[in-house]
Amino acid sequence: MAPRKTTMSMPDINVPRRLLLGSTAAAAAGGLLTGFGAGGLRSAEAAAPAQEAPGGPGFRPFYGQYQSGIIDAQQEHAVFAGWDVLWRDGSRKQQLQALLQMLTDDAARLMGGRGVLADTEPEMAQPPSELTLTVGLGQSLLDVAGRGRIAQLPAFAGDELEEQYQQSDLLIQFCSQDPTVLHHAVRAVAKNLRGLARQRFAQAGFMRPMPGRETFRNLFGQVDGANNPKDQLREQAVFGDGQDSWIANGTTLALRRFEMDLDRWDEVDATGRDFALGRRQADGSPLSGTSVDDPVDLAAVNDLGLPSIAANAHVALAKPSHADESIHRRGYNFDDGQHAGLLFASYQRDPSTSFIPVQQRLAAADALNTWLKPVGSALYAILPGISEGGYLGEQLFS
Ligand code: HEM
């Protein structure tokens, strides 16, 4: 059947669909000009207004106090995608506001298991398999909003940063249990952002939680995530209190890309590996104990009277020296075909008291550094959660 004609003139498809939608998500959701995306509107489902994700297994909530994908359990697949905004004439603040409203609509739909507006493959959004989109802004966009300041990441010793993995304006952490759903979500958002922003990176990662736990094996073979703060301690480390109003119920994300020299790691025996980390590769137990849940005790000594955990072991240097240093790690393994390593991702309320000093200690002396090459480094303000009818980042404009 021939496509139905419309009396409205067809916009130039090089003009981003989103710009045609006016500045509010409500306009988008209300169906203004729907059907004019590249490829057109494919289904009534894709045109339906965004709704809260249905509860139940397979869905993570889109609306809530916090964005999903931060303190909830890690999904097995992730893509950290960064974009730099392409500004047009006129108010940048309004462009940013419109962009955030559009992303809100996209995220609500995708996490609810539906395609974005004018999605060419809405079928691929279903079931969402615990899909989350977690949106963050670099300082450059906070500056455009005229509100909010996050600590800047300094250069760290040993950094060999590559331009492509450096700070972007916008960051979306996509996570799902299903890599196909994940791929669709990243691509759907990327298509909608065409002409509005230039994609700087899409860093894909994977992990498999160990049975009944939140730990996973990183590509060195180590049990990773054992000493992440749990429950209320995690919430406190990530969202805490005493935050400025613009970021209350939001947080920050430090994203670092570490290539691992797995060939040289192969040459290290079990004792050397355990010594460098301060925990045993076999079961993740600290060298000061016998089980993975035993505390990392830096005062413990071995039979020879020497410290069980060396002063330059990774866990010795990483261990928070006070509560304000606590961070919540939510990283992923990566293998891009050329390099393998860890997409280190940590959430923390204030990076200047936590992530930055810990990373400085590690960069200066961590025994693991021999096999690590940091090639990416960025920091984002992760926006507060919202209620239905609101949009991500609304606090920046109030
Ligand atoms: C490729 C780089 C890295 C690898 C392979 C790695 C691996 C590990 C492993 C296996 C553990 C022990 C288990 C656990 O408690 O999770 C650990 C602990 C930890 N790591 Fe890392 N890590 C890396 C980078 C970093 C960075 C950049 C930071 C922060 C700046 C960091 C902070 C921590 C913290 C806070 C702990 C817990 C220490 C404790 O209290 O016991 N790690 N890491």
Residues whose N, C-alpha, C, O or C-beta is under 5 A from the ligand:
A	BS01	HEM	Q222 V223 D224 G225 A226 N227 N228 F258 V296 V315 A318 K319 P320 L342 F344 F355 V358 Q359
